[in-house]
Amino acid sequence: MRLIRRFSDEVVSCEAAVREILARVRQEGDSAVLEYCRRFDAPDMTAAELKVGAGEFAEAERQVDAGLMASIEAAASRIRRFHERELPDSWMLSQEEGMVTGRLVRPVDAAGLYVPGGREGSTPLVSSVLMTAVPAGIAGVGRLVMVTPPNRQGRVHPALLVAARILGISEVYKLGSAWAVAALAFGTESIQAVDVIAGPGNQFVAEAKRQVMGRVRIDMLAGPSEVLIVADDSANPVFIAADMLAQAEHDPQALPMAIVATPEQAGAVQAELARQLPELGREEIARTALLTRGHIFIEPDTKAAIHLANQLASEHLELHLSDPWRWLPRIRHAGAVFLGHYSPEACGDYVAGPNHVLPTMGTAKTASALGVETFLKHISLIDYSRDALARDAAHIRNLAGLERLDAHAASVGRRL
């Protein structure tokens, strides 16, 4: 397990470059944002074109076919149904006579949703629109702002705009990378700052989110996509290979892993990887991930394999086991668990309902998936009557005296 690196040694730190971008956007606002957009995305972009207009939304709806529209709406319905169960209630507690405490649950005012997929060679991640906007809407966030990098012609993929329209997002900006995060965090002349920034991105996006964390809330610091498949002798090597490739095609830094029961099974999986790989449109990306980051472990003892899975705490954990529910109580750390031979991770990416924005790099030991809570805050309530204050006065004075906070004690005494 020590041999598994969550990032390749070849990844170059972008901390200094991102710090410069954030500083420039904070100081110069729209002019810096527009300069970066022209340099890296759309050379002819104008300030007026940074925000998607009503005409672009209407044109996008004409370009997206009815079948894809139905799929987007079906996925949104499933995701909404799942996340509605997450919405917590405000509550009050009457502890003793004359004393009421409680908690108010309130949404943030504004959320920024980062969606990759505008540049040539990239894919329009409609699923990222769904997975961020749906829980934010359920939380009750009043203002949803989507940022996504445009193509060289300054256009946003129509499917992204259709998904935004279906989910009630009317404020969309053609921005990508660290300058998009900076605009959301600090605000510019034309883009009002937000309270939460959520959504996946490349290493520049992740580093920018890390540097603005504290000024705004972020969903998580995510690394490359990961899958760990735990398989016993009932598993199908075809399925194992297919699911490893499903992660490998995301990114050359993706981490496809499997724990199989026998050397023969490992050999069969490797043979399937070699057979299926040439069929992929993103073959070279997947090949690089497999060669530099792929792992197949051999462990005949399922209990030991589950122990290793808990140590790795992977983003996606697939249990290709004859009785996966038997082993589920032993799972302690994973972003999401997929049970059985017919639950590929792709179901979770799109239509199953649970969120696909998940902790990576082993952070599933302490972190959870993006959800409604990401866009909520809790406000404590305290209400004392005079009699209740008199009852607690001695305790407050004792503790305030220990901490040498005389004014704390006096604020009680003066009322009594």
Backbone torsions as a table, in degrees:
resi	resn	phi	psi	omega
1	MET	NA	-28.4	179.8
2	ARG	-62.1	-22.9	-176.8
3	LEU	-75.8	-13.5	-178.0
4	ILE	-80.8	120.3	176.3
5	ARG	-108.0	131.0	-178.8
6	ARG	-72.5	-25.4	173.7
7	PHE	-127.7	147.7	176.4
8	SER	-70.9	149.5	176.2
9	ASP	-64.2	-17.7	-177.2
10	GLU	-81.6	-10.9	179.7
11	VAL	-69.1	124.1	-177.7
12	VAL	-94.1	136.1	-179.6
13	SER	-63.6	137.1	177.7
14	CYS	-113.7	17.0	-174.6
15	GLU	-57.3	-48.0	-176.9
16	ALA	-66.9	-42.7	179.8
17	ALA	-62.1	-41.8	179.7
18	VAL	-67.4	-38.8	179.3
19	ARG	-60.4	-39.8	178.3
20	GLU	-65.9	-43.0	179.1
21	ILE	-61.2	-46.3	-179.8
22	LEU	-61.0	-43.0	-178.8
23	ALA	-63.9	-41.6	-179.0
24	ARG	-66.4	-44.1	-179.9
25	VAL	-65.1	-39.3	179.3
26	ARG	-62.9	-38.5	-176.9
27	GLN	-85.6	-38.3	-171.0
28	GLU	-106.2	-12.9	175.0
29	GLY	63.8	-131.6	-173.6
30	ASP	-56.1	-37.7	-175.9
31	SER	-63.3	-39.6	178.0
32	ALA	-69.1	-42.8	178.9
33	VAL	-58.9	-45.7	-178.4
34	LEU	-66.1	-38.1	178.9
35	GLU	-62.9	-45.6	179.1
36	TYR	-64.6	-39.7	-179.8
37	CYS	-62.6	-42.6	179.3
38	ARG	-68.2	-36.9	-175.7
39	ARG	-71.2	-38.6	-170.9
40	PHE	-110.2	-19.8	-174.4
41	ASP	-121.0	-79.4	-173.2
42	ALA	-116.6	104.3	-173.5
43	PRO	-59.6	-28.8	-174.7
44	ASP	-102.7	14.4	-178.3
45	MET	-62.4	136.8	173.4
46	THR	-108.1	163.5	-179.4
47	ALA	-59.2	-37.5	-177.7
48	ALA	-69.0	-22.2	-176.8
49	GLU	-91.1	-4.8	-178.0
50	LEU	-62.1	-35.4	179.1
51	LYS	-95.5	133.5	178.4
52	VAL	-67.8	129.5	-178.0
53	GLY	-94.3	171.2	-178.1
54	ALA	-59.8	-37.3	-180.0
55	GLY	-64.1	-36.4	178.6
56	GLU	-68.2	-37.7	175.0
57	PHE	-62.0	-45.7	-178.5
58	ALA	-63.7	-41.6	179.0
59	GLU	-64.3	-38.8	179.7
60	ALA	-61.4	-40.8	-179.8
61	GLU	-63.8	-32.3	177.8
62	ARG	-73.3	-24.8	-175.0
63	GLN	-88.5	-20.7	-177.0
64	VAL	-91.9	126.6	-176.7
65	ASP	-73.9	162.3	-173.5
66	ALA	-63.1	-34.9	-179.1
67	GLY	-64.5	-45.1	178.4
68	LEU	-66.8	-39.5	177.5
69	MET	-58.5	-43.4	-179.9
70	ALA	-65.1	-37.7	178.6
71	SER	-66.0	-40.9	177.7
72	ILE	-62.3	-44.3	-179.3
73	GLU	-67.2	-37.4	178.2
74	ALA	-65.7	-43.5	178.2
75	ALA	-63.5	-42.4	179.4
76	ALA	-60.4	-40.0	179.8
77	SER	-63.3	-45.0	179.0
78	ARG	-63.5	-45.2	-178.3
79	ILE	-65.0	-39.5	178.9
80	ARG	-64.9	-42.8	-178.9
81	ARG	-61.9	-40.3	179.1
82	PHE	-67.4	-48.3	-172.7
83	HIS	-74.5	-20.3	176.1
84	GLU	-61.8	-26.6	178.3
85	ARG	-71.8	-16.9	-176.9
86	GLU	-83.9	-16.0	-172.0
87	LEU	-66.3	114.9	-179.1
88	PRO	-81.8	160.0	179.4
89	ASP	-100.2	149.8	164.8
90	SER	-70.1	154.4	-179.3
91	TRP	-150.4	157.1	178.2
92	MET	-125.5	145.7	179.2
93	LEU	-132.4	118.2	175.1
94	SER	-89.9	100.8	-172.3
95	GLN	-78.9	-50.3	176.4
96	GLU	-143.8	169.2	-177.1
97	GLU	-56.6	129.0	177.3
98	GLY	84.3	8.2	-176.3
99	MET	-136.5	124.1	177.8
100	VAL	-127.6	130.7	172.4
101	THR	-125.2	167.0	-179.3
102	GLY	179.9	-173.2	-179.5
103	ARG	-140.8	127.9	172.8
104	LEU	-96.2	135.6	175.6
105	VAL	-106.1	121.1	-177.4
106	ARG	-133.9	144.2	176.6
107	PRO	-77.8	158.2	168.9
108	VAL	-69.4	164.2	-178.2
109	ASP	-76.5	-37.1	-173.3
110	ALA	-145.9	142.2	178.9
111	ALA	-129.4	135.4	175.0
112	GLY	-100.2	129.3	-176.3
113	LEU	-113.6	113.7	179.5
114	TYR	-90.6	125.8	-177.6
115	VAL	-127.2	112.9	176.1
116	PRO	-70.1	163.4	166.4
117	GLY	122.6	23.9	178.7
118	GLY	-101.3	-33.1	-173.4
119	ARG	-70.1	156.7	173.9
120	GLU	-59.9	139.4	180.0
121	GLY	88.5	-11.7	177.8
122	SER	-104.2	170.0	-177.9
123	THR	-112.3	142.1	179.1
124	PRO	-74.6	108.2	-174.4
125	LEU	-84.5	76.2	176.8
126	VAL	-57.9	-34.4	-179.6
127	SER	-61.6	-30.1	178.3
128	SER	-70.5	-32.8	173.6
129	VAL	-61.7	-48.2	-177.9
130	LEU	-62.2	-46.1	-172.4
131	MET	-72.7	-19.2	176.6
132	THR	-99.4	-43.1	-174.5
133	ALA	-72.5	-37.0	-177.5
134	VAL	-63.0	-53.0	178.6
135	PRO	-64.6	-32.2	176.7
136	ALA	-64.8	-40.5	177.8
137	GLY	-65.8	-40.9	177.7
138	ILE	-63.9	-35.7	177.9
139	ALA	-65.3	-24.2	179.7
140	GLY	98.0	19.1	178.8
141	VAL	-61.8	128.0	-174.0
142	GLY	-76.8	-29.4	-175.7
143	ARG	-129.6	116.6	176.9
144	LEU	-109.2	126.2	-178.4
145	VAL	-120.2	123.7	178.3
146	MET	-107.0	134.4	173.0
147	VAL	-121.4	139.0	-180.0
148	THR	-154.5	137.4	-177.7
149	PRO	-69.2	137.2	179.9
150	PRO	-84.5	169.8	172.4
151	ASN	-81.8	-176.4	-175.3
152	ARG	-63.9	-23.1	178.8
153	GLN	-89.5	3.7	178.7
154	GLY	77.7	26.8	-178.7
155	ARG	-112.4	153.2	174.7
156	VAL	-104.8	140.8	-179.3
157	HIS	-55.9	131.2	-175.6
158	PRO	-58.4	-33.2	-179.6
159	ALA	-63.6	-34.5	177.8
160	LEU	-66.1	-40.5	-179.3
161	LEU	-70.4	-36.3	177.3
162	VAL	-64.7	-44.1	177.6
163	ALA	-61.3	-41.6	178.0
164	ALA	-61.0	-44.2	-179.5
165	ARG	-63.9	-42.9	179.1
166	ILE	-58.7	-36.3	-176.0
167	LEU	-93.5	7.5	173.8
168	GLY	82.6	20.3	178.1
169	ILE	-94.8	117.4	179.1
170	SER	-109.5	-12.8	-178.0
171	GLU	-103.6	98.5	-177.3
172	VAL	-126.3	130.7	-179.9
173	TYR	-118.7	144.3	-178.7
174	LYS	-88.3	74.2	-176.7
175	LEU	-135.1	146.3	176.6
176	GLY	-137.6	178.1	172.7
177	SER	58.5	-154.9	-172.7
178	ALA	-67.1	-30.6	-179.0
179	TRP	-70.5	-26.8	174.3
180	ALA	-68.4	-43.6	177.7
181	VAL	-62.0	-41.6	179.6
182	ALA	-62.3	-43.0	179.4
183	ALA	-62.4	-40.3	178.6
184	LEU	-67.8	-38.1	-175.5
185	ALA	-77.0	-43.1	-173.6
186	PHE	-101.3	-23.4	-174.2
187	GLY	80.3	155.3	174.1
188	THR	-133.6	-173.6	179.5
189	GLU	-60.1	-31.7	-175.2
190	SER	-113.5	-8.1	-179.5
191	ILE	-121.6	114.1	179.5
192	GLN	-76.3	138.4	-177.9
193	ALA	-63.1	157.5	179.5
194	VAL	-115.3	175.8	-178.9
195	ASP	-102.1	-28.7	-178.8
196	VAL	-133.2	139.7	173.1
197	ILE	-120.3	125.8	-176.8
198	ALA	-136.3	153.5	175.8
199	GLY	122.2	154.2	-175.4
200	PRO	-81.6	163.3	176.5
201	GLY	-170.7	-177.3	179.9
202	ASN	-78.6	-171.3	-175.2
203	GLN	-65.1	-28.4	177.5
204	PHE	-69.7	-39.5	176.8
205	VAL	-65.1	-46.2	-179.8
206	ALA	-61.4	-42.8	-179.5
207	GLU	-67.8	-38.6	177.0
208	ALA	-63.1	-41.5	177.2
209	LYS	-62.4	-39.1	178.6
210	ARG	-62.0	-40.8	-175.4
211	GLN	-76.0	-25.9	178.2
212	VAL	-94.9	-4.2	-180.0
213	MET	-59.8	130.0	-174.9
214	GLY	111.3	-46.1	171.4
215	ARG	-71.2	-40.8	172.9
216	VAL	-128.6	161.6	171.9
217	ARG	-83.3	142.7	172.5
218	ILE	-117.5	159.6	-179.6
219	ASP	-71.3	-48.6	179.3
220	MET	-175.7	165.5	172.0
221	LEU	-98.6	105.1	-172.2
222	ALA	-103.4	141.5	173.4
223	GLY	-103.2	-166.1	178.8
224	PRO	-59.6	154.5	-177.0
225	SER	-65.9	146.9	-175.7
226	GLU	-134.6	146.1	167.0
227	VAL	-139.4	140.3	171.2
228	LEU	-124.7	121.8	179.8
229	ILE	-106.8	120.3	175.3
230	VAL	-101.1	119.1	-172.3
231	ALA	-126.3	140.9	169.5
232	ASP	-106.4	-169.4	-174.3
233	ASP	-72.2	-4.4	175.5
234	SER	-85.3	-10.1	-173.1
235	ALA	-73.7	151.8	179.6
236	ASN	-98.5	118.2	179.9
237	PRO	-57.4	-29.0	177.8
238	VAL	-62.5	-43.7	-179.5
239	PHE	-68.6	-42.8	-179.7
240	ILE	-58.9	-48.6	-179.6
241	ALA	-62.9	-42.7	-179.6
242	ALA	-60.0	-40.6	-177.4
243	ASP	-76.4	-31.8	172.6
244	MET	-64.0	-41.6	179.1
245	LEU	-67.8	-32.3	178.7
246	ALA	-61.7	-30.9	174.3
247	GLN	-83.8	-40.3	-176.0
248	ALA	-61.0	-31.7	-176.4
249	GLU	-75.1	-9.7	178.5
250	HIS	-65.2	-46.3	-163.0
251	ASP	-164.7	142.7	174.5
252	PRO	-59.3	-19.6	179.0
253	GLN	-94.5	2.2	179.4
254	ALA	-61.0	155.3	-173.5
255	LEU	-121.2	89.6	177.3
256	PRO	-90.2	124.1	-174.8
257	MET	-134.7	150.2	175.5
258	ALA	-146.2	146.2	171.5
259	ILE	-118.6	113.8	-177.0
260	VAL	-113.2	169.1	-169.8
261	ALA	-87.1	-28.4	-173.0
262	THR	-140.9	158.3	173.7
263	PRO	-60.0	-35.7	178.9
264	GLU	-63.1	-39.8	178.7
265	GLN	-65.8	-40.9	177.4
266	ALA	-60.2	-43.2	178.1
267	GLY	-62.9	-39.3	178.9
268	ALA	-65.7	-38.7	177.8
269	VAL	-65.1	-44.2	178.7
270	GLN	-60.7	-40.4	178.3
271	ALA	-63.5	-39.8	178.6
272	GLU	-68.2	-38.2	176.3
273	LEU	-58.8	-45.4	179.5
274	ALA	-64.0	-36.5	-179.0
275	ARG	-73.2	-41.4	-174.4
276	GLN	-81.8	-27.2	-173.7
277	LEU	-56.4	-46.4	-178.2
278	PRO	-64.9	-13.0	180.0
279	GLU	-79.9	-9.0	-171.9
280	LEU	-89.4	140.6	173.4
281	GLY	-67.1	-29.1	179.1
282	ARG	-105.7	45.1	-174.1
283	GLU	-57.0	-45.8	-174.2
284	GLU	-67.5	-38.0	176.9
285	ILE	-62.5	-48.0	-179.2
286	ALA	-64.3	-39.8	-179.8
287	ARG	-62.2	-43.7	179.4
288	THR	-62.0	-44.6	179.4
289	ALA	-61.6	-43.1	-179.3
290	LEU	-65.0	-45.3	-175.3
291	LEU	-70.7	-35.7	-174.6
292	THR	-98.9	-21.8	-171.3
293	ARG	-130.3	-12.1	-175.8
294	GLY	-72.6	145.5	178.9
295	HIS	-138.7	136.8	168.5
296	ILE	-126.9	117.2	178.0
297	PHE	-99.5	153.8	174.9
298	ILE	-116.8	118.4	179.9
299	GLU	-147.6	106.1	-177.4
300	PRO	-71.6	-21.4	-177.4
301	ASP	-90.5	111.3	-177.6
302	THR	-60.8	-37.6	178.3
303	LYS	-59.6	-43.6	178.2
304	ALA	-66.5	-37.0	178.3
305	ALA	-64.2	-40.6	177.4
306	ILE	-65.2	-38.2	177.0
307	HIS	-60.0	-43.5	177.7
308	LEU	-64.9	-39.2	178.2
309	ALA	-60.4	-40.1	177.9
310	ASN	-66.1	-35.0	177.4
311	GLN	-67.6	-39.2	-179.1
312	LEU	-74.7	-30.3	177.7
313	ALA	48.0	58.4	-173.1
314	SER	-76.1	161.0	177.9
315	GLU	-61.0	-53.1	178.0
316	HIS	-116.5	129.1	177.6
317	LEU	-122.0	117.6	177.9
318	GLU	-106.6	131.9	179.3
319	LEU	-107.2	93.5	177.1
320	HIS	-88.2	70.2	-173.1
321	LEU	-123.2	155.5	-179.1
322	SER	-66.0	-30.0	179.2
323	ASP	-138.1	73.1	-174.4
324	PRO	-62.9	-31.9	-179.2
325	TRP	-66.1	-26.6	176.0
326	ARG	-62.4	-35.1	-175.0
327	TRP	-92.4	-12.2	-176.9
328	LEU	-56.6	-40.6	179.1
329	PRO	-59.4	-20.8	179.8
330	ARG	-84.4	-10.8	-179.7
331	ILE	-78.3	122.6	-178.8
332	ARG	-114.9	-29.1	-174.2
333	HIS	-136.6	114.5	174.2
334	ALA	-170.7	150.3	175.4
335	GLY	-70.7	-45.7	176.7
336	ALA	-151.3	146.2	-178.5
337	VAL	-115.5	132.4	180.0
338	PHE	-116.0	117.8	-169.9
339	LEU	-102.2	126.6	171.9
340	GLY	94.2	173.8	-172.9
341	HIS	-76.4	-15.6	-174.8
342	TYR	-117.2	30.3	177.7
343	SER	-124.2	67.1	179.5
344	PRO	-65.9	154.2	-178.8
345	GLU	-58.7	-27.1	179.7
346	ALA	-58.7	-29.9	176.0
347	CYS	-59.3	-43.5	-179.9
348	GLY	-70.1	-27.8	179.2
349	ASP	-66.4	-28.2	-167.9
350	TYR	-124.3	-59.9	-163.2
351	VAL	-126.1	-5.9	-176.2
352	ALA	-65.6	-39.5	179.6
353	GLY	128.9	-50.0	177.5
354	PRO	-61.1	156.1	-174.6
355	ASN	-74.1	143.7	179.1
356	HIS	-98.3	0.3	172.8
357	VAL	-84.8	103.6	-166.2
358	LEU	-127.4	156.2	177.9
359	PRO	-69.0	139.7	179.7
360	THR	-122.8	-177.3	174.3
361	MET	59.4	28.5	179.8
362	GLY	83.4	-0.1	-178.3
363	THR	-74.6	-5.0	174.1
364	ALA	-63.6	-11.8	174.3
365	LYS	-68.5	-23.4	-176.7
366	THR	-130.3	-14.4	-172.3
367	ALA	-117.0	165.8	-177.4
368	SER	-125.6	171.9	176.8
369	ALA	-65.4	156.1	170.4
370	LEU	-60.2	141.3	-179.9
371	GLY	-160.4	-169.2	-179.0
372	VAL	-58.2	-37.1	-179.1
373	GLU	-59.4	-26.8	179.9
374	THR	-58.9	-28.4	-173.8
375	PHE	-108.9	13.2	-179.5
376	LEU	-117.2	157.5	170.1
377	LYS	-134.0	157.4	-176.5
378	HIS	-113.6	130.3	-179.0
379	ILE	-114.1	122.2	-179.9
380	SER	-78.2	146.6	177.9
381	LEU	-120.1	138.4	176.9
382	ILE	-140.9	125.4	-179.6
383	ASP	-135.5	113.7	178.8
384	TYR	-112.4	139.6	165.3
385	SER	-85.2	170.9	178.9
386	ARG	-63.2	-40.4	-179.9
387	ASP	-65.1	-39.9	179.4
388	ALA	-65.7	-38.6	177.6
389	LEU	-64.3	-41.1	178.6
390	ALA	-62.5	-36.7	-179.7
391	ARG	-65.4	-35.1	-177.7
392	ASP	-96.3	-3.0	-171.2
393	ALA	-58.1	-43.7	-176.9
394	ALA	-62.7	-41.7	179.2
395	HIS	-63.1	-43.1	-179.6
396	ILE	-63.1	-44.4	-179.8
397	ARG	-64.1	-39.6	-179.9
398	ASN	-62.0	-47.5	-177.9
399	LEU	-70.5	-38.7	177.2
400	ALA	-65.5	-37.5	177.8
401	GLY	-64.1	-41.4	178.0
402	LEU	-59.6	-37.3	-178.5
403	GLU	-90.0	3.4	177.8
404	ARG	58.8	41.3	178.3
405	LEU	-111.7	79.8	-173.5
406	ASP	-62.3	-36.0	-177.3
407	ALA	-67.7	-30.3	175.5
408	HIS	-61.1	-49.6	179.6
409	ALA	-62.6	-40.8	-178.4
410	ALA	-66.4	-33.3	-179.6
411	SER	-63.6	-24.9	174.1
412	VAL	-83.4	-48.1	-176.6
413	GLY	-58.9	-38.5	-177.5
414	ARG	-66.7	-25.3	179.0
415	ARG	-80.2	-18.6	-175.2
416	LEU	-106.4	NA	NA
